[in-house]
Amino acid sequence: MRSQLRGEEGTALGAEGSALSTDTVFQTLGNRRRRYTLHYLRQLDAPVSIRDLSEQLAAWELGKERTAVTPKERKRLYTALHQTHLPKMDSLDVVEYDRNRGVVELTDHISQFDIYLDIVDENDLPWSQFYLGLGGVLTALVTVAALGITPFNVVGGFGYALGVVLAFTIIAAYHTVRDRQMLIGGTDLPPDAGLPPLEAVEETDFPDETN
């Protein structure tokens, strides 16, 4: 399973339209628990207690209902969030984490860019390669038709032009809808909820501070 992080405009924007550094974006979104944190905070659009956050993240991570999350499971997420992820996100100015109150909320930075996850199965092609392949096939089809090779020359030039336009329009529309479903905070569940962890560091209770 591969995961790609992409912005709506190709760049994540920070405060006052300034571009966030690539390191900042990937330090925040390169870890699933941090993505889940942003997803939940964007859904609620309000300050959240770390207890509430850890319970919801445990439910998503374990693929169960929140009411089924045990105190031990919640505590494991609570510890990782409190000691590593939230302080890191706070230092990057992505969230504001009040350790004394145990409350976290988004900063203006996150409201100024949209990032979605493009989840690609190991046996599937990324969309960029898919469009390249589709363009190659359609180009070859039109070329052999223009050379008068039977039976490809049966359809006129207008028919091929219409077919190419419709093919790209339909596939692009599907791609757009799918991307919206991958938007962080835009759906009930995170885009990669229920999948095995993409980051080996998440197998421990105390992920390294640099991840």
Contacts in CASP RR format, 6 or more apart in sequence:
PFRMAT RR
TARGET T0000
AUTHOR 0000-0000-0000
METHOD contacts of the structure
MODEL  1
MRSQLRGEEGTALGAEGSALSTDTVFQTLGNRRRRYTLHYLRQLDAPVSI
RDLSEQLAAWELGKERTAVTPKERKRLYTALHQTHLPKMDSLDVVEYDRN
RGVVELTDHISQFDIYLDIVDENDLPWSQFYLGLGGVLTALVTVAALGIT
PFNVVGGFGYALGVVLAFTIIAAYHTVRDRQMLIGGTDLPPDAGLPPLEA
VEETDFPDETN
1 119 0 8 1.000
1 120 0 8 1.000
1 121 0 8 1.000
1 122 0 8 1.000
1 195 0 8 1.000
1 196 0 8 1.000
1 198 0 8 1.000
2 119 0 8 1.000
2 120 0 8 1.000
2 121 0 8 1.000
2 122 0 8 1.000
2 126 0 8 1.000
3 117 0 8 1.000
3 118 0 8 1.000
3 119 0 8 1.000
3 120 0 8 1.000
3 192 0 8 1.000
3 198 0 8 1.000
4 117 0 8 1.000
4 118 0 8 1.000
4 120 0 8 1.000
4 126 0 8 1.000
5 25 0 8 1.000
5 26 0 8 1.000
5 29 0 8 1.000
5 30 0 8 1.000
5 115 0 8 1.000
5 116 0 8 1.000
5 117 0 8 1.000
5 118 0 8 1.000
6 115 0 8 1.000
6 116 0 8 1.000
6 118 0 8 1.000
7 113 0 8 1.000
7 114 0 8 1.000
7 115 0 8 1.000
7 116 0 8 1.000
8 113 0 8 1.000
8 114 0 8 1.000
8 115 0 8 1.000
8 116 0 8 1.000
9 113 0 8 1.000
11 19 0 8 1.000
11 113 0 8 1.000
12 19 0 8 1.000
12 20 0 8 1.000
12 24 0 8 1.000
12 25 0 8 1.000
12 113 0 8 1.000
12 115 0 8 1.000
13 19 0 8 1.000
13 20 0 8 1.000
13 112 0 8 1.000
13 113 0 8 1.000
14 20 0 8 1.000
14 108 0 8 1.000
14 109 0 8 1.000
14 112 0 8 1.000
14 113 0 8 1.000
15 93 0 8 1.000
15 108 0 8 1.000
15 109 0 8 1.000
15 112 0 8 1.000
17 112 0 8 1.000
20 109 0 8 1.000
20 113 0 8 1.000
24 92 0 8 1.000
24 94 0 8 1.000
25 115 0 8 1.000
27 88 0 8 1.000
27 92 0 8 1.000
27 211 0 8 1.000
28 34 0 8 1.000
28 38 0 8 1.000
28 89 0 8 1.000
28 92 0 8 1.000
28 94 0 8 1.000
29 35 0 8 1.000
29 38 0 8 1.000
29 115 0 8 1.000
29 184 0 8 1.000
30 199 0 8 1.000
30 211 0 8 1.000
31 85 0 8 1.000
31 199 0 8 1.000
31 201 0 8 1.000
31 202 0 8 1.000
31 207 0 8 1.000
31 211 0 8 1.000
32 61 0 8 1.000
32 192 0 8 1.000
32 197 0 8 1.000
32 198 0 8 1.000
32 199 0 8 1.000
32 202 0 8 1.000
33 57 0 8 1.000
33 61 0 8 1.000
33 77 0 8 1.000
33 80 0 8 1.000
33 81 0 8 1.000
33 85 0 8 1.000
33 202 0 8 1.000
33 207 0 8 1.000
34 85 0 8 1.000
34 88 0 8 1.000
34 89 0 8 1.000
35 117 0 8 1.000
35 184 0 8 1.000
35 190 0 8 1.000
35 192 0 8 1.000
36 56 0 8 1.000
36 57 0 8 1.000
36 60 0 8 1.000
36 61 0 8 1.000
36 190 0 8 1.000
36 193 0 8 1.000
37 53 0 8 1.000
37 57 0 8 1.000
37 81 0 8 1.000
37 85 0 8 1.000
37 86 0 8 1.000
37 89 0 8 1.000
37 95 0 8 1.000
37 104 0 8 1.000
38 94 0 8 1.000
38 95 0 8 1.000
38 106 0 8 1.000
38 110 0 8 1.000
38 184 0 8 1.000
38 185 0 8 1.000
39 184 0 8 1.000
39 185 0 8 1.000
39 186 0 8 1.000
39 190 0 8 1.000
40 48 0 8 1.000
40 53 0 8 1.000
40 56 0 8 1.000
40 57 0 8 1.000
40 185 0 8 1.000
41 48 0 8 1.000
41 53 0 8 1.000
41 95 0 8 1.000
41 104 0 8 1.000
41 105 0 8 1.000
41 106 0 8 1.000
41 110 0 8 1.000
42 106 0 8 1.000
42 110 0 8 1.000
42 184 0 8 1.000
42 185 0 8 1.000
42 186 0 8 1.000
43 185 0 8 1.000
43 186 0 8 1.000
43 188 0 8 1.000
45 106 0 8 1.000
46 105 0 8 1.000
47 103 0 8 1.000
47 104 0 8 1.000
47 105 0 8 1.000
48 103 0 8 1.000
48 104 0 8 1.000
48 105 0 8 1.000
49 102 0 8 1.000
49 103 0 8 1.000
49 104 0 8 1.000
50 78 0 8 1.000
50 81 0 8 1.000
50 82 0 8 1.000
50 86 0 8 1.000
50 102 0 8 1.000
50 103 0 8 1.000
50 104 0 8 1.000
51 74 0 8 1.000
51 78 0 8 1.000
51 102 0 8 1.000
53 81 0 8 1.000
53 104 0 8 1.000
54 74 0 8 1.000
54 75 0 8 1.000
54 77 0 8 1.000
54 78 0 8 1.000
54 81 0 8 1.000
55 66 0 8 1.000
55 69 0 8 1.000
55 74 0 8 1.000
55 77 0 8 1.000
56 66 0 8 1.000
57 77 0 8 1.000
57 81 0 8 1.000
58 69 0 8 1.000
58 73 0 8 1.000
58 74 0 8 1.000
58 76 0 8 1.000
58 77 0 8 1.000
59 65 0 8 1.000
59 66 0 8 1.000
59 68 0 8 1.000
59 69 0 8 1.000
60 189 0 8 1.000
60 190 0 8 1.000
60 193 0 8 1.000
60 194 0 8 1.000
61 77 0 8 1.000
61 194 0 8 1.000
61 197 0 8 1.000
62 69 0 8 1.000
62 73 0 8 1.000
63 193 0 8 1.000
63 194 0 8 1.000
76 205 0 8 1.000
79 205 0 8 1.000
79 206 0 8 1.000
80 205 0 8 1.000
80 206 0 8 1.000
80 207 0 8 1.000
82 99 0 8 1.000
83 206 0 8 1.000
84 206 0 8 1.000
84 207 0 8 1.000
84 208 0 8 1.000
84 209 0 8 1.000
85 207 0 8 1.000
86 95 0 8 1.000
86 97 0 8 1.000
86 104 0 8 1.000
87 97 0 8 1.000
88 209 0 8 1.000
89 95 0 8 1.000
89 97 0 8 1.000
90 96 0 8 1.000
90 97 0 8 1.000
93 107 0 8 1.000
93 109 0 8 1.000
94 106 0 8 1.000
94 107 0 8 1.000
94 109 0 8 1.000
94 110 0 8 1.000
95 104 0 8 1.000
95 105 0 8 1.000
95 106 0 8 1.000
95 107 0 8 1.000
95 110 0 8 1.000
96 104 0 8 1.000
96 105 0 8 1.000
96 106 0 8 1.000
96 107 0 8 1.000
97 103 0 8 1.000
97 104 0 8 1.000
98 104 0 8 1.000
114 183 0 8 1.000
114 184 0 8 1.000
115 183 0 8 1.000
115 184 0 8 1.000
116 179 0 8 1.000
116 180 0 8 1.000
116 182 0 8 1.000
116 183 0 8 1.000
116 184 0 8 1.000
116 191 0 8 1.000
117 182 0 8 1.000
117 184 0 8 1.000
117 190 0 8 1.000
117 191 0 8 1.000
117 192 0 8 1.000
118 126 0 8 1.000
118 127 0 8 1.000
118 179 0 8 1.000
118 182 0 8 1.000
119 182 0 8 1.000
119 191 0 8 1.000
119 192 0 8 1.000
119 195 0 8 1.000
120 126 0 8 1.000
127 175 0 8 1.000
131 171 0 8 1.000
134 167 0 8 1.000
134 168 0 8 1.000
134 171 0 8 1.000
138 164 0 8 1.000
138 167 0 8 1.000
141 152 0 8 1.000
141 160 0 8 1.000
142 157 0 8 1.000
142 160 0 8 1.000
142 164 0 8 1.000
144 152 0 8 1.000
145 152 0 8 1.000
145 153 0 8 1.000
145 155 0 8 1.000
145 156 0 8 1.000
145 157 0 8 1.000
145 160 0 8 1.000
147 153 0 8 1.000
180 186 0 8 1.000
181 187 0 8 1.000
181 191 0 8 1.000
182 191 0 8 1.000
183 191 0 8 1.000
184 190 0 8 1.000
184 191 0 8 1.000
192 198 0 8 1.000
197 203 0 8 1.000
199 207 0 8 1.000
199 211 0 8 1.000
201 207 0 8 1.000
201 208 0 8 1.000
201 211 0 8 1.000
END
